[in-house]
């Protein structure tokens, strides 16, 4: 079964314990947005870096591996890999979290452009953006399960 949230079963557990609105995605995201800032950061930090260590050593979740492959991140040239690595490092240094984007809705060039553009944002903007991107990822994972 596909995990909807990376290494964060608490989101689904809390949604399951609450009354359903009839919209599973909305119920799940309500839990995310109602979580403490520390929980939100833990959720964001549970995501792997794009084309990062987990992709190399095979520890990506099945869903993340498929998603990264869909954007061609499993077939990077050495130059592209170096660019991803440098942008991941710069982003993590700026925001103390991994860069999050719904890779299934873009491609390598779009991801690289977004990484470069968003690194300069303030961290509060990036937390909000990361949570919105997690929402997109979750919606697509729910659709895959339907």
C-alpha positions in Angstrom: 0.0 0.0 0.0 1.2 3.5 -0.9 2.0 5.7 2.1 0.2 9.0 1.5 2.7 10.9 3.7 6.4 10.2 3.8 7.2 8.4 7.1 4.4 10.3 8.8 1.5 7.9 9.6 0.2 10.2 12.3 -1.5 12.3 9.6 -3.7 9.5 8.4 -4.2 8.2 12.0 -5.6 11.6 13.1 -7.8 12.0 10.0 -9.2 8.5 10.6 -10.0 9.5 14.3 -11.9 12.6 13.3 -15.3 12.8 11.7 -15.1 12.6 7.9 -16.2 15.4 5.7 -16.6 13.0 2.8 -13.4 14.5 1.1 -10.4 12.4 2.2 -7.9 14.8 0.8 -9.5 17.7 2.6 -9.6 15.7 5.8 -5.9 14.8 5.6 -4.8 18.3 4.8 -6.9 19.7 7.6 -4.8 17.5 9.9 -1.6 18.8 8.3 -2.7 22.5 8.7 -3.9 21.9 12.3 -0.6 20.3 13.3 1.9 22.2 15.4 4.7 23.9 13.6 7.1 21.3 14.9 4.9 18.5 13.5 4.6 20.3 10.2 8.4 20.7 10.0 8.8 17.0 10.9 6.5 16.1 8.1 8.4 18.3 5.6 11.8 16.9 6.9 10.5 13.3 6.4 10.7 13.9 2.6 13.8 12.9 0.8 15.9 15.3 -1.1 15.4 15.2 -4.9 18.0 13.1 -6.6 19.7 12.9 -3.1 21.3 10.2 -1.0 18.1 8.2 -0.6 17.8 7.9 -4.4 21.4 6.6 -4.6 21.3 4.2 -1.7 17.9 2.8 -2.5 16.1 3.9 0.7 13.4 6.0 -1.0 9.9 4.9 -0.4 8.3 3.1 -3.4 6.1 6.1 -4.0 9.0 8.6 -3.9 11.1 6.4 -6.2 8.3 6.2 -8.8 7.6 9.9 -8.5 11.3 10.9 -8.9 11.6 8.5 -11.8 8.6 10.1 -13.5 10.5 13.3 -13.7 13.6 11.7 -14.9 15.5 12.2 -11.7 16.7 8.6 -11.8 18.5 9.3 -15.1 20.6 12.4 -14.4 23.8 13.2 -16.2 26.8 13.8 -13.9 26.3 17.5 -14.5 22.6 17.4 -13.6 23.3 15.4 -10.5 25.9 17.9 -9.4 23.5 20.8 -10.0 20.7 19.0 -8.0 23.2 18.3 -5.2 24.4 22.0 -5.1 20.8 23.3 -5.1 19.7 20.8 -2.4 22.6 21.9 -0.2 21.9 25.6 -0.7 18.2 25.1 0.0 18.8 23.1 3.1 21.4 25.7 4.3 18.8 28.5 3.8 15.7 26.7 5.2 16.9 23.7 7.3 14.6 21.4 5.4 14.5 19.6 2.0 13.1 21.2 -1.1 9.6 19.9 -1.7 7.9 20.0 -5.1 5.3 17.7 -6.7 7.7 16.3 -9.3 4.8 14.5 -11.1 3.5 17.9 -12.2 6.8 19.2 -13.7 10.1 18.0 -15.3 13.8 18.2 -14.5 14.1 21.7 -15.9 11.1 22.9 -14.0 12.3 21.4 -10.8 15.8 23.0 -11.2 14.3 26.4 -12.0 12.0 26.2 -8.9 14.8 25.1 -6.7 16.9 28.1 -7.8 14.0 30.5 -7.5 12.7 29.4 -4.2 16.0 29.2 -2.3 15.9 32.9 -1.9 12.4 33.0 -0.3 12.0 33.4 3.4 11.5 30.2 5.4 7.9 30.9 6.4 7.0 31.2 2.7 8.9 27.9 2.0 7.1 26.1 4.8 3.7 27.2 3.4 4.9 26.2 -0.1 6.2 22.8 1.0 2.9 22.0 2.8 0.9 23.0 -0.4 3.2 20.8 -2.5 2.7 17.9 0.0 -1.0 18.4 -0.6 -0.5 18.0 -4.4 1.6 14.9 -3.9 -1.0 13.5 -1.5 -3.9 14.2 -4.0 -2.1 12.3 -6.8 -1.3 9.4 -4.4 -5.0 9.2 -3.4 -6.0 9.2 -7.1 -3.5 6.4 -7.8 -5.2 4.4 -5.0 -8.7 5.0 -6.4 
